[in-house]
Amino acid sequence: MKTLFGLFLVLSLPAFSQTYYGFSPTSSSKQTKAEEVFLQQQQSERYKNHLKELTKEPHIAGSKANERVRDYMAEVMRKAGFQVEIFPYDIYLPVMPGTAYAEVVEPVRIPLNNKEYIHHEDPFTANPDLPVGFNAYTGSGDVTAEVVYANYGRREDFEKLAAMGISVKGKIVIARYGGNFRGYKAKYAQAAGAAGLIIFTDPGDSGYTKGLVYPEGPYFNESSIQRGSLLTADWTGDPLTPFEPALPIDGKKKIVRKKPEEVSGMHSIPVLPLPYGSAKEIFERMKGKVVPAGWQGGLPYTYRLEGGSDLKVRVSVQQERKIQRVYNVVGTLVGSESPNEWIIAGSHYDAWGHGATDPNSGTAMLLSLSESLGKLSQAGYKPKRTIKIAHWDAEEQGVIGSTEWVEQFRDELNAKGVAYFNADGAVSGRNFGGASSPSLKGLIIESTKVIPYPDSAKSVYDHWRKQSPAPPIGNLGGGSDHIAFYTHVGIPSWSGGTGGPSMYHSNHDTFYFYEKFSDPQFNMGPLVERVFGIAALRLANADVIPYNVSRYGTDLRTHFEGIQKAIAAYDKSENKFSFETLLKASDELKKVGEACEAALKSANTAQLKTINAELLLLERQWIDQEGMPFGHWYKSLYASPDPYSGYASAILPGFQYEVANKSTANLTKWEQKYLAAITRLKNKLENITTLAK
């Protein structure tokens, strides 16, 4: 089978056109040969074996099982020829899972199940170490109260409740997953005076309304529970050490830590997640007003805003917090010509349970990639720039491991960071997609053109774009390990892979689920490995770093137009703020970028080192030392996590913050900041153009 697949690959590749940006004719020829060798290394069986080993037991951050995963990854990368380092950090983490319990108390007493069913088809679901449903960084408490339904628990949902005269003070809020980061549901519920919070996955969002449920189908069944963190500090990473790495307490360098009571993002009310099979016991007994349009979910009852005085629910949660050790594993393949220019690919490896799709499909892919790159180097094609492959710990608790590493090596990353590729859950289905900073969009798109899509005559690019002239590539926001690289330091980043229905953060996210529903032939792991590998190798080997610099101006205009429209929807003043200056600056930046790209096609070889040093700093021009008003840790003027939803991207976050608050007070201030950043970027591009001629 391996021979046949290799033959198919070699025969198929010439059907796909190859375009190299940043390569001289001589370098292009060598790159073609390197890619041919690389694209013959991938093996479905190898990917499968890594995934099976990584997910054989639940491995939450801080556990002995997670340390066993750590050691396995380190050994694989060492054997592949990477220099492997393990970086320990002491993090303020919950002692997980703690205890979490809920019940209906009145009018009848019904314990509410908060752990997934055991399915004999899936032996992994019987593992005794699988946790109950819980949320990290919940408050502790035991409360019994009436119930209020808050839809998705978004800011606008709580505002809607208040407008309808519904108070949540002293009551237990029940909200469905979706619409925002779960931590904001807790934040808004606590701010509104709620005594506790239940979060459930509604079958209208992931359940029987979508199709067959597990184990017969890939959708949440009545016992499936989404776990997750609630941490919403004004920074990403360890809650006690913003801006500084949480180095070991017993280490040489001492880090000043905040006191827990000084951190506002760790909530005090008890919060727990429930499956919809338990939530239905509450909804069927609610007697209040019918919900407004858009609030009805998929349970077979009319959803109501309140349960009434006859319905009482108990939520009991106890969860200790203390300093605990976590570990990042970073492997390095030192560049042969420019070792101080780094391309980094990473994924977290800690999971809420077995973690087959999230995150370890990405972990297994990166381990396979390290082996393929090692074989490529042994064949005489060592990358010119350094490639690092990183496995981050404690992402699930708040994107912590990667953030601490970035804070530890901030200065080096600022000087050396070419790009960061994120592979969190990167092989979770058959649909390819991704999101990127502007300067990497061209690279990713071109890389997919040379890779065949399994069981198809199409390339990944053609499968991705379908009938559209170009594939839909999104804009990075929050939710994973690119955050510190992209929004704190200003390193161009990409997050991508394949997706599909998943058992997200559930005990049902097992190797059995993966093999049955996500990728039965295990051929998507090699596909994603090829995309990551080709993109990394083109960045590593190009004579000129192949950034898509004209895309800055193109994307800026689109985003400014969107913000202009959003502000016009609420600003009814006579002297409206004008975006004309910013739009003109965007157009000028695009022209300068196009001129720069044209000049780089025949760049002065004597200036290549200086040109690359300047290119490497382009994304850093968005960094503003004052940071964002919702959190000074977020330094990029271009992108940040949405401060009100957590997961979504806030592109041009200074302006987006004004829009979210329906404000015009600071528009001029942000205009000046963005014009200054565009000017810095434009000056860099003009200098590169001059150097290239």
Disulfide bonds with the S-S distance in Angstrom:
none
